[in-house]
Structures are given as C-alpha cells and as structure tokens.
Amino acid sequence: MSIETLPDLERLSAPMGGSVGYRTMGDGDWLVLIHGWCGNADIWSPIVPALAGGYRILAVTLPGFGGMAPPPKDGQTMGAMGAAVAHVLAHLGIDRAVLVGHSMGGPVMTEAAICAPERIRALVGLDTLTDRHYYGRVPDAEIARRHAEFAADYTGRMRGMIDDIVHPGTPETLRQSITDDMVMAAPMEFALDIKDWLLAWNAEERWPLVNCPALMLNSTWSARRAHPESMACFAATAVVPYDSGHFPMIEAPGMIVEKLKTCLAGLVCRHARD
C-alpha cells in the first residue's frame, strides 16, 4: 500500500450534527487515528502504509474539518467530537480498538473512551494532554484574548504557531505545507470556535474518568514550551519522549512509526495482564 492508493473517505452523520469522515485499511487489531485542530485524516497518510502492515487502520476526519459538514454550536465540544468517533466505531462494529489522538485529538480520544469504554482497548496521546497551557481549563478571558489575536491575522498567526512547534530542522517547504493545509482545513470562524471549546476543556476533570491503559508519546521540543506546573491527573500515566516536532507523522515519519509500534506493543501486553 502507498499514499497514492489510500481509499477515499466514507461519510457518516455525526450524532450531534454535521458529518464525520473515515477510511479503513490494513489487517490486524484496530488502530484508530484521530487528528488535531485544523487537521483531517490525510495528516496520517505518510505513516499509514507502514502501520497498515500490522494493524487495521481507521483514520477519522472530525466533523467540520477536511470538507465534513460542520456541526451546530452544541456539536462543537470535545465531548461531541468524541461521540462522533465512538459513533464510527459502533457503525463499523469495532471493539477493543487502540486510539491514537494527536494534539486536539487527545481530548477527543479521551471523550470517546469515556463515551464508549467497551469499545476501547487503550489510548496513546501523541504530543498532547499534559500541558496545562492548553488542556487544563484555560480561563475565559485568556480564551477570548487568544481568539481575538488569531482572528486579527489568521494565516499569519497560523504560520507563527507552526514555526514555534515544529522542530528547528523542519524545512521551509514542510512548514508552509502544514500551514496551508491547516488554514484550508475549515472556515476560520468554525476553527476558532472549536479552538475555544478545546481551551475550555479540562483534563483534570475528564482524564480520571478513563479506565483503560494509556500513555503519552510527546515531543521533547514541544516540552520546552509547556506549563511548568504538571497536572496531578497524569501522575500515573507514562510519558515517552520522542525527538521531533509537534507533527512527527510529517516531520519524522520513520521514527514515529517505530516509536508507535513499541508503545503499542507495551500497551497491549499491559492490557492483557490487567
């Protein structure tokens, strides 16, 4: 299988409005890939062929992104996004899946695991969840400030954000490609509303409700920017470092495939013991 031969996305109505996209490929145990803010299922394409040799992949495009119909306001929360992922699992009859959530996909996978624990085997967070700056219930005034700053120069702010979170060695062509893809992933107004919901989400309230094995696979480069105060809810969750930027599936695909395979093997063994 190559990137060029990946199947087209199927579409399904999301339970709280809008549509959710998905594609499946490969053989083996189910591995569900959930993109981050202003992403879509295609962000995983550089690593899907390598993973599909040992796993059956389900790559999801969340409601409102990547050409999916947007949900109404009450369908834009992290809980609603997680319910959309759980709905795809139910639609396909998937049980015992391992969910991999990148960036905003971390809260989404958390909500999916809370919503449908019987379908979830384990969770892997990819550069997500442990930074209080984004996942520890940001104050309303700060959410409004960030929204206004992004809205004033959406493309420029997006590029500035990308430059800050990719690895210093990531070439200009990749930086611009990531920026262009994120800007085009959804209308600005919708994207910023979703970002507000993300910042209002509270890991300290929601993560303790997860009852399956989990670990975080997080960037050492991103860690330099993290809030110095850790969140107690992750005290028992292993954090495995990797040496690349926030988008390892694009910046260092070979490295992150091997890291994921190692982490997944460890989680499956732990689940079997439990």
Legacy VTK file of the C-alpha trace (Angstrom):
# vtk DataFile Version 3.0
C-alpha trace
ASCII
DATASET POLYDATA
POINTS 274 float
0.000 0.000 0.000
1.215 3.525 -0.810
-0.103 7.024 -0.048
-1.434 7.192 -3.611
-3.603 4.097 -3.133
-5.266 5.067 0.155
-9.056 4.605 -0.078
-11.433 7.548 -0.299
-13.177 8.785 2.830
-16.598 7.456 3.703
-19.052 9.868 5.354
-21.403 9.322 8.255
-23.789 11.703 10.013
-22.362 12.671 13.386
-24.615 12.133 16.427
-24.633 15.831 17.384
-24.774 17.264 13.875
-22.524 17.606 10.876
-20.689 14.685 9.326
-17.649 12.615 10.222
-15.333 11.057 7.658
-13.362 7.848 7.880
-11.270 5.388 5.886
-10.143 1.893 6.786
-7.216 -0.151 5.530
-4.787 -2.860 6.606
-5.099 -6.024 8.660
-4.798 -6.859 12.354
-6.036 -5.235 15.538
-7.862 -1.927 15.163
-5.798 1.257 15.437
-7.853 4.469 15.300
-6.041 7.672 14.262
-7.587 10.988 15.390
-6.188 14.246 14.036
-5.721 17.522 15.858
-7.057 21.046 15.438
-7.401 22.066 11.785
-6.350 18.641 10.579
-8.027 15.740 8.815
-7.451 12.043 8.166
-4.874 12.812 5.477
-2.344 14.076 8.029
-1.633 10.421 8.873
-1.029 9.412 5.256
2.808 9.432 5.469
2.731 6.710 8.153
-0.437 4.741 7.351
1.207 2.382 4.817
3.856 1.376 7.380
1.286 0.882 10.163
-1.242 -0.947 7.990
1.084 -3.929 7.671
0.442 -4.831 11.305
-2.801 -3.069 12.196
-6.191 -2.430 10.718
-6.296 1.346 10.476
-9.299 3.591 10.957
-8.393 7.212 10.169
-11.054 9.767 11.082
-11.841 13.289 9.871
-13.753 15.064 12.630
-16.990 16.997 11.978
-16.438 20.348 10.291
-12.871 19.632 9.152
-11.496 18.437 5.830
-14.720 19.050 3.932
-17.017 17.416 6.508
-20.281 19.230 7.235
-19.886 21.369 10.375
-21.983 20.676 13.470
-24.055 23.329 15.267
-22.659 25.037 18.363
-23.640 22.236 20.742
-21.878 19.743 18.478
-18.539 21.556 18.613
-17.405 20.463 22.080
-14.688 17.907 22.727
-17.415 15.635 24.087
-19.368 15.888 20.837
-16.231 15.171 18.800
-15.506 12.144 20.963
-19.087 10.952 20.495
-18.600 11.222 16.720
-15.560 8.923 16.925
-17.483 6.480 19.130
-20.322 6.577 16.583
-17.952 5.490 13.802
-16.701 2.628 15.984
-20.284 1.497 16.613
-21.190 1.878 12.932
-18.302 -0.395 11.935
-18.799 -2.793 14.848
-15.304 -2.120 16.194
-14.364 -3.346 19.674
-11.024 -3.424 21.523
-9.584 -0.555 19.492
-6.466 1.396 20.382
-6.994 5.121 19.847
-4.144 7.441 18.902
-5.007 11.110 19.369
-2.713 13.861 18.070
-2.861 17.310 19.692
-6.597 18.168 19.975
-7.155 14.505 19.168
-6.027 13.796 22.742
-9.138 15.317 24.342
-11.249 13.776 21.570
-9.904 10.267 22.214
-10.414 10.840 25.949
-14.065 11.685 25.389
-14.511 8.711 23.055
-13.092 6.406 25.739
-15.465 7.881 28.334
-18.411 7.613 25.935
-17.759 4.042 24.741
-15.385 2.283 27.172
-16.484 -1.145 25.966
-15.012 -0.409 22.512
-11.653 0.975 23.656
-8.643 -1.176 24.475
-6.045 1.531 25.140
-5.125 5.148 24.397
-1.968 6.745 23.029
-1.666 10.507 23.166
0.644 11.992 20.531
2.118 15.299 21.709
-0.979 16.137 23.703
-2.818 16.436 27.026
-0.070 17.022 29.607
0.418 20.776 29.030
-1.781 22.874 31.309
-1.484 25.796 28.867
-3.914 24.013 26.523
-5.623 21.203 28.379
-6.073 22.448 31.949
-9.172 24.652 31.502
-7.822 27.964 30.254
-9.563 30.988 31.874
-12.336 32.588 29.800
-10.520 35.920 29.446
-7.441 34.141 28.079
-9.564 32.134 25.638
-11.130 35.373 24.355
-7.708 37.002 24.014
-6.260 34.122 22.021
-9.361 34.036 19.805
-9.107 37.740 19.005
-5.377 37.589 18.273
-5.800 34.661 15.890
-8.781 36.269 14.144
-6.855 39.511 13.531
-4.307 37.720 11.297
-5.430 34.135 10.865
-2.902 32.967 8.279
-0.032 34.860 9.885
-0.859 33.534 13.359
-1.182 30.027 11.994
2.278 30.233 10.402
3.741 31.695 13.590
2.257 28.855 15.617
3.648 26.274 13.190
7.132 27.810 13.314
7.021 27.628 17.111
6.000 23.978 17.399
7.793 22.214 14.539
11.374 21.076 15.087
14.079 23.646 14.177
15.341 21.279 11.489
11.985 21.042 9.699
12.444 22.548 6.217
10.556 25.565 4.934
8.609 23.559 2.369
7.098 21.379 5.100
6.376 24.367 7.351
4.458 26.109 4.586
2.666 22.923 3.562
1.478 22.308 7.136
0.343 25.936 7.407
-1.551 25.834 4.101
-3.277 22.562 4.991
-4.366 23.851 8.402
-5.670 27.150 7.033
-7.718 25.267 4.424
-8.986 22.578 6.813
-12.033 24.595 7.957
-13.535 28.092 7.770
-11.790 30.457 10.164
-14.872 31.180 12.280
-15.573 27.494 12.844
-11.923 26.667 13.512
-11.593 29.383 16.141
-14.836 28.354 17.839
-13.503 24.795 18.073
-10.246 26.135 19.487
-12.275 27.938 22.169
-14.007 24.660 23.092
-10.627 22.940 23.215
-9.211 25.523 25.598
-12.320 25.278 27.791
-11.912 21.500 28.123
-10.463 20.347 31.445
-8.154 17.338 31.535
-8.148 17.373 35.327
-11.879 16.660 35.344
-12.090 14.328 32.346
-8.923 12.208 32.343
-9.716 10.478 35.686
-12.856 9.038 34.015
-10.729 6.994 31.580
-10.467 3.364 32.698
-8.170 1.779 30.101
-4.363 1.655 29.781
-2.846 4.813 28.326
0.418 6.565 27.677
1.650 9.805 26.156
4.183 9.929 23.334
5.296 13.535 23.496
7.819 15.776 21.758
10.893 16.872 23.678
10.849 20.046 21.557
7.239 20.869 22.473
8.002 20.174 26.131
10.163 23.299 26.317
7.014 25.414 25.960
4.872 23.508 28.450
3.414 24.997 31.605
5.861 24.355 34.477
3.095 23.066 36.739
2.184 19.447 35.983
-1.351 18.112 36.314
-1.885 15.533 39.049
-4.292 13.537 36.889
-1.359 12.338 34.761
0.890 11.300 37.646
0.370 7.604 36.893
0.469 7.970 33.082
3.763 7.146 31.377
5.178 9.836 29.101
7.519 8.540 26.404
9.637 11.226 24.700
10.413 11.482 21.006
12.905 13.780 19.314
10.994 15.742 16.689
8.396 18.495 16.476
4.636 18.598 17.005
3.866 16.858 13.688
6.083 13.745 13.778
3.942 11.910 11.206
5.092 14.589 8.735
8.423 15.721 10.186
9.888 12.302 11.068
7.557 9.529 9.828
10.017 6.643 10.075
10.968 7.492 13.649
7.408 7.901 14.890
6.258 4.637 13.284
8.878 2.735 15.274
8.025 4.646 18.467
4.334 3.936 17.987
4.899 0.245 17.342
6.986 -0.076 20.517
4.457 1.830 22.628
1.516 -0.095 21.203
3.185 -3.437 21.916
3.758 -2.395 25.525
0.190 -1.211 25.993
-1.284 -4.391 24.536
0.842 -6.512 26.883
-0.226 -4.386 29.833
-3.871 -4.694 28.855
-3.533 -8.473 28.608
-2.043 -8.633 32.118
-4.776 -6.382 33.533
LINES 1 275
274 0 1 2 3 4 5 6 7 8 9 10 11 12 13 14 15 16 17 18 19 20 21 22 23 24 25 26 27 28 29 30 31 32 33 34 35 36 37 38 39 40 41 42 43 44 45 46 47 48 49 50 51 52 53 54 55 56 57 58 59 60 61 62 63 64 65 66 67 68 69 70 71 72 73 74 75 76 77 78 79 80 81 82 83 84 85 86 87 88 89 90 91 92 93 94 95 96 97 98 99 100 101 102 103 104 105 106 107 108 109 110 111 112 113 114 115 116 117 118 119 120 121 122 123 124 125 126 127 128 129 130 131 132 133 134 135 136 137 138 139 140 141 142 143 144 145 146 147 148 149 150 151 152 153 154 155 156 157 158 159 160 161 162 163 164 165 166 167 168 169 170 171 172 173 174 175 176 177 178 179 180 181 182 183 184 185 186 187 188 189 190 191 192 193 194 195 196 197 198 199 200 201 202 203 204 205 206 207 208 209 210 211 212 213 214 215 216 217 218 219 220 221 222 223 224 225 226 227 228 229 230 231 232 233 234 235 236 237 238 239 240 241 242 243 244 245 246 247 248 249 250 251 252 253 254 255 256 257 258 259 260 261 262 263 264 265 266 267 268 269 270 271 272 273
